[in-house]
Amino acid sequence: MKVTIITVCYNSEKTINRTIKSVLAQTYKDIEYLIIDGGSKDKTLDIIRQHPEIKYISEKDKGIYNAMNKGLHLASGDIVAFLNSDDYYQDNKVIDKVVSSFNNSHNFVFGDIKVIDDERSYLRKANLEKIKFGMTINHPALFISSNLIENITFDESLKIAADYDFVLTVLNKKINYKYLNECLVVMDGMGVSNLQKDLGEIEEKAVRKKHTNLILYYFVTFYKFISKALK
């Protein structure tokens, strides 16, 4: 069972070597590793070229979700996952654990991530039951059967919440999911500005409205408003 891991990057020389090493160190070896570079001007490509087993393209894109769609188009694996260029797998057994779950007939496997920023680190638990409230699945720790995402792409009109829209679209299909109750990925929690957070909330609200009935949509909107007001 082949696993395709896709990393999208641009000027990522400070972090991408760690990301690459975490993929290549996996004990599970049937991995197709694709890197979609947006035309980096730093030493990112020099680092990538040190690893001939990596398939990569480097060209200007129209944003992160355009680059992710390029990765989906090139992917040939039975399982598809994305790993950000400043994230890395928790250990070298992650893909082994994931593939074992797929061998037991699951087609949608996800786990937890450890988030690290300048001030603290914490475990972000995944929770599929609350997905209608927001992106409660950790995208870098999500592995999906390629059969499930045939003809599904990221909405490039969205700047922040296309991964949420993507996951909700997949969940409209018949899934047999498996939650791995452990940390799979270590994630850099920095780099999201308040402006991006505000845009993300707006887009998330629009995505939620698209995928839920009006009663649930207004209930969740009211709940989130009250929760924010009480903070």
N, C-alpha and C positions, 0 to 999 in steps of 0.2 A: 504494500500500500504506500504510494508515493505521497509525501507531504510537501506542498509548496508554501514557502515562507516568503513574504514580500516586504521589503523595506523601502520606504520612500524617503528621499533625502535631498537636501540642498545645503551646501557649505557646512557639512557636518564633521569636519576633520577632528574636532575635539572629542567626539563620542562614538563615531561609527566603528572604530576598530574594536571597541569593547562589545558592541552589538554583534558584529561579524563573528568574533571569537566565540561568543555564547551560542551561536547557531552551529558553527563548524565543530564545536566541542561535543555536540549531542551524540550520545551513544547509538541512537537510531540513525542509520546512514542513508536510507532512501529518501533524501531530502533534495528538493529543487529549491535553490536559494536565488531569488530574483531581487536585484536592487534597481530601483527606478530613480535615477538622479536627474535633477532639474537643471543641469548645466552648471554645476558647481565651479566657482572661481578659486577656491582654496585647494587644499591638498586631498580632498575627499576621494577623487578619482585615483590618485596615486596609491592611496590605501586600499581601495577596492581592487586595483590591478595586481596587488601582491598576492591575491587569492584566485588563481585561474579556475577554480571550481565554481566560482560565482558567475551567474549570468547577469549582465547589466546593460542598461541603456542610459545614455546621458544626452538629454535634449531639453530645450525649454518647454515648460508645460503651462497649463492654464490654472494652476492651483493644485493643492494637495489632493483633492478628490479626483481631478483629472489624471494625476499621476497614479493614484490607486486604481483607477479604472484601466489604465495601461497595464498595470500589474495583473489584474484579473484577466485581461485579454490574453496575456502571455502564459498564464499559469496552466500547467498540464497535470497537476497532482490530483489525487483522489480527495485530499483534504487541503483546505486553503486557510492561511492565517496571515495576519499582518503584524509586524514588529517594528515599532518606531525606531528611528536612527539614534535616539538617545536612551533607549530601553534595552534590557537584556534579560535572557532567561535565568531564572533563579538557580538552576543547576543543570547538569548535563543529562538528566533523565526525563526532562519535561516532555519531549516528543514521544519517548517510549510510553509514558503514562497515557498520553493522549491517544496514541494509536491503539493501545490496549482497549481503551473505551470504545473506539470505533469498531474494533474487531468483535465487540460484544453487541453490535448492531445499533449503536448510537450514531447520530449524524450531526449533532450539535453539542459540542463539548466546551465547557468554559470553567474558569477558576478565578482565583483572587490575585491581586497584585499588591506589591509593596511600593508605596509612593514615598519618594525622598525629595525634600527641598532644603533650603538653607537652614531652616529652623527646626525641622523635626522629620521623623519618618513614621509612617503608620500603614497598617494593613487595610486595604480597601476590599471589603467583602462583596462578592457578586450576589445579586438577588433577582432571579428571573420573575418571581411573583410580583415584584413592584415595578416591572419594566414600563408600565403605562404612566408611572409617575416621573419617569426620566430615564436616562441612560444608566441603568443599574447593573449592566453587564460590562465588564472591563474589556474593551475592544482588543488590546494587545494579548489578552489571555483567552481569546475566543477562537475556536477551530471549527470550521464548517465543511460538511461534505460538498464537493464541487457539484454534485447533482442537485443540491438544494438551491444553489445560486446561479444555475443556468438562466441566462437572460435577465439577471438582476445586476444593476450597476449602482454606483453612488450618484446621487443627485448633485450635479456640479453647480447648480444654481445656489446651493447652500454653502456657507463658508465654515460653519462650525459643527452643525448637527446632522450632516449627511450620514455619519456612521450610525446614529440613532435611527434615522429613517431606513437605512439599509437593514438593520437588525429587525425592526418591526415588520418590514416587508418579508423577510425570511420567515419570521414567526407566523405569518399568515399561511405558510405551507405546513405540511404534516411533518412534525419533528419528533424525534425520540432523543431527548436531551440527557446529558450527564453533567452534573456539577461536581467538579473536583475540589473538594473542600481543603484547599491548600494554596500557598503562594506559587504561582507559575512564572510571574514576570516582575522584575524590578523596574519601576518607571520614574523618570525624572518629572517631578511635579512643577517645575518652574516654567516660565515663559508664556503664561496666559495672562494677558492684561485685563484690567477691569472692563475695558471697552469690549474685548472679546467675550468676556463673561456675560455682559449685557446682551450682546448680539446672540450668544449661545442660548440664553433664556428665551429670547424672541423666536429664534428658529425652532427651538425645542417645543415651544407652545404650538407653533404652526404644524410641526410634524405630528404632535400628539392629536391635534384636531383632525388631521388627515387620516389617522389610523384608528381612532376610537369613535364610539357613538357619542352623541351630543351630551347625554346625561352624564356619562363618565367623564367626558372632557371638562364640563363645567364643574363637576365635583372636584376633580384633580386641580383645576385652576384655582378654585376657591380654597382648597386645602393648602396649596402651596403659598397662596397669598397670606393666609392666616399664619402659617408657619413662619414665613419671612417677617411678618409684622411683630411676632412675639419674640424674635431673636434679640 
